[in-house]
Structure formats: C-alpha cells, structure tokens
Amino acid sequence: MKTSIKRIASVAVIILMVVMISSCKKDYLNIGDYFDDEFNIDSAFSNPRNIEAYMWGAAAMFPDESNTIRLGYTPGPMASDEGLNGLTGGGASNVYYGMDFATGRISPDFFGDSNPNLNQWGTYYKIIRKCNSILQNLDRPRGFTNADRLRIEGYTRFIRAYAYYNILVDYGPAILLGDEVVNTNEPIEYYDRTRGTYDETMEYTCGEFEKAATLLPKESSLLDFGRPTKGAAFALIARLRLIHASPLFNGGPVASAYFGNWKRKTDNVNYVSQQYDESRWAVAAAAAKRVIDMGQYRLYTVVSDDKTPSLPQGVTSDPSFYSNYPNGAAGIDPLRSYSDIFTGEAVAAINKELIWGRNTDYLEKTISQGSMPPSLGGWGRFCVTQKVVDAYLMDDGRTKEEASADGYYSETGFTEKPRNFSGYPLNSGVYKMYANREMRFYASIGFNEAIWQALSSTSVNNHTAKYYYQDADGRGGVTATSPNYPITGYVIKKYNHPMDAFQGTGARHIKKAYSIIRYAEILLSYAEALNNLTGSHTVKLGDREYTVSRDVEQVKAAFNLVRYRAGLPGLSSAQLSSAPEVQKQIVRERMVEFLWENRRFYDVRRWGIYEETEREPIRGMNPDGSTKETYYQRVIPGTSSFMTRIVNKKLVFMPIPRVELRRLPSVDQNPGY
C-alpha cells in the first residue's frame, strides 16, 4: 500500500494510520491541479514544478478567510457582539457556527451540523506535515536553482507559520513539531506529544514568520495577488505581538482569572504566563513600526469632488497642520475612501492598504446576498447589533450622547429632506438616529428605509428596504415563519457595491477581495502598543533596533490617520493626556473600522472584556412593529434558546476535538471543556 500523505498529516491521524496501515487503499484527490495525495513521494519531489505544486496544494487547504459567517471555519462576527443571524432554528439548517459557539452548542464532540465546520485542528496539522516534508526534501528536485529553492522555502515557512497562527488564535497553545516529519510505523508512545505553552507557541510562530520574511518577495505581481509577501509576514507578527502583550495573555488579574489554574499535567507549568511583562508592548510597537517603516503601505483614499459632503465645522484639520489629508480630514471623500475597499470598487491587487488579501466569491455570493433585502432576492438576515450602531460617531466627531444635548442626535422624529452625498442616496423621513452620522456608518450599515441601489439591474433598482412588520422586507412581509428578515433591524451593507443585484434585467455582482490584514490595523496596533508603555524600551527585530516609549505625538499621528480618513477630527489634547482614555478610543475605533472583518471576536478576548461585552443583551429595533412608533423601540430580539448566548470563560478558545485527546493522552484540553 502506498503511504497516504494526506491521511497521515495530522499527529492524531498518524496514530489512526498505524492501526489501519493494512486496510485497503483509498484515493484522496485534489492537491492543486497537478496530482493527488496518493502520488508517489518520490514523484512529488522529483522536479521543481511538482514540489511547487505540492506546496501550493498545501496552501489551498486553508479555509477561505472571508468565510466567517455561513459554514464558517472560525466563530467570527456571529460569535461576538457585532453580529446576529435571524435564522433561529438548530439542526442541519443552522450553519452559522458562530451562533452555535456563542450559545454553547460547540463541544469537543460537536463542531457543527455540516461540513466544513469549526473543526480545523486536523487540517492545520496536515498542512504543517506537508510543509515539513517540503523543507526536508528541498535538495532533491533536479534543476532547482538556488533562487528557486530559497523562494519555495520562504513560501513554505510562511504557510507552516500561518497554520500555527490559526491554531494559536482559535485553539491556543499548539503541539510544536518543528521540522520533524512524523514517522508512520512507530510504537504508539512515539506519537504522544504535549502542547507547548502559549509563550512557546507564540515565539515559535513569530520566529517562523521572521524566517519566512527574509526569503519572501517584497511585493507580488498583479497576477499573483493573494500570495504572501515580506509585508504580510511582518504584519501578522505585529498582530500576534499585540495579542501577546494584551491583558489576557500577559499576566495580571485578567490572565489569572482565565488561566491561573491551567497547567500542563506533565510538568505543572502554566500554559499562560502569570507574570506581567511590559516589554511585550514594546515588541508589539516595534513590530508595527517595522511595517510602517517599510514605506510600502498607506491608507486608501479617494480625492474629494463636487459630490463629497462638506465637513462639519471644526473637523477640517488638526490646527497645527495643513488642512488636507493626511494631516486633516479635508481633501478626500471619506465615504468612498472607506467603502471602496470592500465593495470591489478599488482594485485590490494595487490597493496599498491591503497588506495581504485574497480574491473570493464568498463576499459577493454569500455575505452580499445574506444582507440584501428579500425584495431584491437577498436573505436579509445578516444582522449587526444596536451596539454597533451606537458606536458610530456623529459626522462632527462627537458621540451620540454628546450630540444629544443640542439635538444634533435624536431618537425622536424623522428627517425632512433627502440627501445625496458621494453617490449615496438618503431618503427623507429617515429616523433621526441615522442622520448626521460619520461616513463609515453609511458605508457599512443597512437600516430601515435605507436605499439599496442595485444599479446593474434595469428593472429592480433604487429599492427602499422597509423592515416594518407588514412590509415586504419585514418579518410579516416575508411570512412570520421565515428567517429572511433583519431581526435587529440592521444588516451589514459593507460588502455591497451600488451595482450589486441578485435579480432583474442585467443583474450582476462586482468581484471583491477580502483583506486578511490591512494597514489601518497596523496604525491602530502601533498606537495601542505605544499607549500601554510607561517607560522606554529598546527592541531588536531582525537586524534593526527600535527604541519605543509612549510618545504622544506618535500615538496621535498613527491614530489620527485612521480618524481623518473617516472624515472625523483626531484625538484631542485632553484625550491624549490620559492613557485609559486613548485605550477607550482605540476600543471604539477598532469596533467600527474593522466591523465584520473578524477582529472584534479576538479583540474583546485579548483585552479581557469578553464577559463584559457579552453580558450586555443584544438589542435592535422591534421587528414586530408595524408603525414607526412601534418599530423604533430598542428591544432584545428573539425568544429561541438559539438566541440566548452564554457567557463562559471557556469561550476564549475553541475546544480540541475529543477524538484527538483520546489518541494523545499527554495533550491537555482547553480550560472549561
């Protein structure tokens, strides 16, 4: 029998292979377009073409990073306070695993009713084993130039590090295999391994990204968009280092509350450090600064024109600088500068904000349809919460609470005049809660009586979605038993282009790319890391040293770039004088800027505020309201148990599958499972 690489790739699967080694041959197909996993190992590494195909086949095993909602590979927005789904039934029809996770339905024995589901542990180890096989055999292919060999090594190390990255953020500490290609005919004891600590896994993963970065190209060609680059490796290191420095994993009361008693049974070592280390914030700051200093990335902006709305008084600029972006909010169109990144209007392959991204059909065919009104052929149920709506600032930079004092924000009454700005039409008669909001609100949120343009269709376009109970897109209008209505009264509109349509003459969708990590994150990460420093630290990354401290001007510059791009004023001197206040602003900014980009789930956990954010009931408008008076009321939607979220410390991580633990007795389960 030929050795099945795919079958033996994960440690647990290797053990199963020992038991089944004499069983009949089974074909496992689809390693790239070139050969299957039963392909003779000598052939896989016989020439440069085959080894490269084998490598990209390993990369193709990763789930689509945009697939975080329906049939998702990770809990995603539906498992955080930024998302909710109107589908309230369990069972096979429920393929929203984030909802399953948040309601406590996921267990070591159940990861979802359908396939794929949240059980990706074994997949990541299969990828790791393939990468280890490649690294072990780099000298075998004939005709391999040294440049090609180094290029393949760089990509392979990145792919392996990315597999460990995914294990680390979703499952926690990993079983670290190093470069070992685990044998297939050893005694059962040979396969039993322990997990590394969180620190060990973090250091190994970042170390592998560092090695990959020295070999990866600085840029990829237009045709190679989606392949990792040096900047992608550096950016993921910056993300990981910020997580590592954050309260959940950096000693102190939060780390103690969650992980104080979680110890490795083989040696009684804490899986998560219980000693606070400020230098981790310095490393995170240096890692972000390294990406900034590459000079390769910048925030995407669109120059203002006659359709761009005027900035409110006082928003134009930081008084100490000129008034144009990047030193102020003037000179750009803030709505299009933000929305074009996600709608497909900006060409992803040349967008300097996307440090790493991928082309995907998921955004246009699933998330777009999941949010579009049923009257336009959508599902109308990919909901955002009232908390998200409340987080958006007013267009003059004030909070809704601050703007209530003079009536600039109101939860009574309706607008009297229509507006059209930056190509975005807004009806008259819109609830005043939705008036005068910052541009990211209009770019991201579909609310009651918002217009869905669907301009590619000549027969169905410029549709006003009405979510009142009896209207066509409301709960009663789509039949009271259908899940196709926005249970909170809001849907994600961020990934819908004005041309997108699902029905009608000429209906089509604009192609879209998903940003795995973008430059706005690096800027906010840099500001956050600096803000948490109390002293000066020198950090060495690669061949360069960085000296970092809480430099107010640098915090201000990094943070304000993101705020200015949104058409808002930057941090005030009073805010900058208080580190807790800056952190508060960063928490708000990340929630709004990265809405439904799969950051909120991890952010609230690393900050140690997961229990606080999840204990607040999810609220929205009243889907049973038939009139404006009855609809515009803050309610807790849904009565099904599927909508009742639990708050439990164990939900920091997903569980390791029980079947894996039975095969590896030295491996500890994540706490609480």
C-alpha positions, -999 to +999 in steps of 0.1 A: +000+000+000+013+035-008+016+059+020-012+085+020+004+118+029-030+135+035-042+107+057-011+108+080-006+145+081-020+154+115-005+138+146-038+122+155-044+110+120-009+094+120-019+073+150-050+062+132-029+052+103-008+029+124-039+010+133-052+010+097-020+005+079-031-028+063-065-015+052-074-012+016-062+018-005-083+049-006-078+077-030-076+113-017-078+137-046-071+174-053-037+186-043-036+216-066-044+207-102-014+185-107-016+153-086-034+137-057-022+128-023-016+092-032+011+105-056+044+087-050+065+108-027+095+105-050+075+120-078+062+148-056+098+160-050+113+149-083+113+183-100+107+220-093+073+220-109+060+192-087+074+205-055+059+239-061+025+224-070+027+203-038+034+235-018+005+255-032-017+224-027-008+227+010-017+264+009-050+256-008-061+236+023-066+267+043-102+278+046-112+310+028-105+337+053-137+356+043-158+326+052-166+336+088-204+336+087-222+308+070-204+274+072-175+293+088-142+279+098-139+302+129-165+317+152-163+351+136-188+381+139-218+359+148-200+349+180-193+385+190-215+415+200-213+428+164-234+402+146-266+382+149-284+360+125-322+358+121-322+321+115-333+308+148-336+270+142-310+245+153-300+213+134-288+208+099-304+240+086-283+260+111-249+265+095-240+296+115-213+281+137-206+315+154-241+314+168-235+278+179-203+288+196-218+318+214-248+298+226-225+270+240-236+244+214-200+237+203-182+210+223-152+187+220-176+162+203-196+187+181-183+214+158-213+220+136-240+201+117-225+204+083-191+201+067-170+223+067-173+233+103-153+246+132-131+215+135-100+227+116-074+214+141-065+183+120-064+203+087-038+227+101-016+197+112-019+182+077-007+215+063+022+215+088+033+180+079+032+188+042+054+218+048+078+198+069+080+172+041+089+200+016+116+215+038+131+181+043+132+175+006+143+209-008+176+195-021+160+166-040+145+182-072+168+183-102+171+215-119+163+236-088+182+269-089+193+283-056+169+313-061+140+289-067+150+268-036+150+299-014+117+311-028+100+278-021+115+277+014+102+312+021+066+304+010+067+270+028+078+286+061+051+312+058+024+285+051+036+265+081+037+296+103+002+305+091-011+271+101+003+276+136-011+311+137-046+297+131-041+271+158-028+298+182-057+323+178-085+297+178-073+268+199-044+283+219-011+265+226-001+241+199+017+208+196+050+221+182+065+197+157+094+218+145+108+204+113+100+168+121+082+147+096+065+123+119+071+087+110+042+063+103+054+029+118+064+038+153+051+024+186+020+042+199+041+060+226+061+078+198+031+098+187+021+111+221+032+148+224+025+176+248+013+211+239+037+239+241+029+268+264+012+299+249+045+317+250+064+289+234+038+287+206+039+325+201+077+326+199+079+297+175+052+311+152+066+346+151+101+331+146+089+312+116+073+343+101+106+361+107+125+334+088+099+334+060+101+372+057+138+371+049+130+349+019+097+363+007+094+389-021+086+425-010+058+427-035+037+402-056+028+408-092-008+416-102-013+381-114+000+367-081-023+388-058-030+367-027+004+352-024+022+362+008+049+388+009+075+401+033+050+427+045+023+400+051+048+381+074+057+413+093+021+424+096+010+390+111+039+392+135+026+427+145-009+413+151+004+383+171+027+405+192-002+428+201-022+398+212+007+385+232+011+418+250-026+422+258-041+415+293-055+381+286-020+366+279+003+390+298+000+382+335-021+404+358-056+399+370-072+390+336-047+363+328-050+350+364-088+349+362-089+330+329-058+308+331-044+309+367-051+272+373-044+260+338-012+240+339+004+213+318-002+180+336+032+166+325+053+192+343+028+216+361+039+246+341+013+273+335+001+273+299-003+311+300+023+333+318+011+348+351+038+374+352+031+408+336+058+419+311+056+455+298+083+448+273+058+428+252+040+461+244+074+474+232+079+444+210+043+449+196+051+486+190+084+478+172+067+451+151+041+476+139+066+503+134+087+480+112+057+476+088+051+514+088+088+520+081+087+498+050+071+528+033+052+504+012+017+507+026-008+536+031-045+541+038-067+540+007-082+574-002-104+589-029-099+626-038-130+647-029-152+661-057-184+681-060-204+651-046-184+650-014-203+665+015-187+695+033-170+687+066-188+699+097-173+729+114-141+721+134-134+688+116-113+701+088-079+696+104-056+694+133-049+732+139-012+727+139-011+712+104-023+720+069-059+711+063-056+684+037-053+646+043-032+631+058-028+660+082-066+666+084-099+653+071-102+677+042-093+669+006-107+633+004-141+617+001-144+599+034-173+576+024-157+564-008-122+562+008-136+536+032-164+519+013-144+513-020-120+490-002-148+465+005-173+469-023-149+459-051-146+494-065-110+497-055-087+473-074-074+450-047-042+440-064-030+476-064-046+488-032-017+498-010-038+494+021-042+457+017-011+442+031-025+407+024-058+397+009-074+372-014-100+372-042-131+354-031-166+347-043-179+344-007-183+382-002-204+387-033-224+355-032-229+349+005-225+380+026-239+403-001-269+381-006-273+374+031-277+411+038-296+423+007-334+427+012-357+398+002-374+421-023-341+421-042-335+384-040-315+385-008-319+368+026-320+400+046-307+383+078-270+390+083-275+414+111-255+439+131-265+450+165-277+482+181-244+484+200-226+487+167-250+514+155-245+533+188-207+530+184-205+552+153-197+588+160-216+618+146-201+634+115-186+661+137-167+636+158-190+637+189-206+607+204-244+604+202-246+612+239-226+644+234-246+654+204-280+648+222-275+680+242-281+703+213-304+680+193-278+670+166-286+634+176-321+624+184-342+593+188-374+611+181-386+624+148-376+619+112-356+638+086-374+663+064-352+665+034-335+638+012-297+639+008-273+625-018-236+625-010-207+607-025-232+588-047-251+576-016-288+585-017-307+590+016-344+594+017-364+620+036-384+606+065-354+586+078-353+581+116-332+608+131-310+582+149-295+576+114-290+613+105-257+632+108-236+600+114-200+595+103-194+582+068-184+547+079-219+542+092-234+548+058-208+527+041-214+497+065-250+496+078-282+488+061-310+503+082-348+507+079-357+529+049-321+528+035-318+527-003-303+496-019-293+509-054-288+476-073-279+497-103-268+468-125-305+458-128-326+480-151-358+466-137-352+464-100-331+493-086-331+521-060-352+500-037-361+514-002-359+485+023-387+487+048-385+464+078-418+473+094-437+441+102-462+442+074-438+455+047-423+433+020-388+431+037-402+429+073-409+399+094-446+396+085-440+406+049-417+376+042-441+354+063-438+352+100-420+318+100-393+328+075-359+338+089-354+362+060-357+395+078-333+415+099-341+405+134-322+435+148-334+459+122-299+463+108-278+443+083-242+445+071-240+466+039-203+470+039-196+444+012-224+455-012-214+476-042-241+500-055-242+479-087-248+446-069-281+430-078-294+394-075-324+397-097-339+418-125-327+426-160-289+428-162-284+418-125-247+411-117-222+414-089-189+432-086-159+410-079-145+415-044-114+408-024-111+401+013-085+420+033-068+395+056-048+423+072-047+459+061-026+490+070-053+506+092-048+477+117-011+483+118-016+520+126-041+513+154-019+485+168+010+508+169-010+535+187-023+509+212+011+493+219+027+527+225-001+538+247+005+509+271+041+518+277+053+536+308+090+535+301+114+534+272+124+501+257+149+490+230+138+461+209+157+442+182+138+429+152+159+413+126+190+434+120+174+466+133+169+481+168+138+502+177+136+524+208+099+529+218+080+547+245+047+564+250+054+592+226+022+611+225+029+626+191+034+591+176+002+578+192-016+608+178-002+605+143-010+568+139-045+570+154-055+602+137-046+589+102-075+564+106-099+590+120-091+616+094-097+591+066-132+587+081-138+624+078-135+629+116-114+650+139-084+634+156-077+628+193-078+660+214-050+670+237-072+662+267-078+627+254-041+622+246-031+631+282-049+600+295-037+566+285-071+550+297-090+575+275-068+567+245-075+530+251-112+537+252-110+555+219-090+526+204-116+501+215-143+521+198-123+528+167-114+491+161-150+481+166-161+505+138-132+504+115-129+466+114-167+458+115-172+422+103-135+418+094-131+391+121-112+412+146-138+420+173-141+384+184-104+383+192-101+419+204-126+416+233-109+384+244-074+397+244-085+429+262-101+408+289-135+424+283-152+395+267-175+388+297-184+425+300-193+429+263-212+396+261-232+401+293-249+431+277-281+417+259-280+421+221-306+448+211-321+461+180-353+477+167-386+459+172-393+435+142-429+432+153-435+469+149-460+478+121-457+516+125-428+540+131-439+545+167-439+508+174-409+498+152-383+523+165-380+508+200-349+492+215-358+455+222-339+423+228-348+402+197-358+366+197-370+342+222-355+309+210-328+292+230-306+295+199-306+333+205-297+330+242-260+335+244-239+322+273-210+339+290-183+315+300-145+318+303-141+287+282-153+305+251-119+323+248-108+292+228-125+265+208-122+230+222-097+205+209-116+176+194-120+148+219-110+122+194-076+138+193-072+138+230-080+100+232-051+094+208-027+118+225-031+113+263-004+138+272-024+166+255-045+188+278-079+201+268-086+238+268-099+250+302-137+246+308-143+219+283 
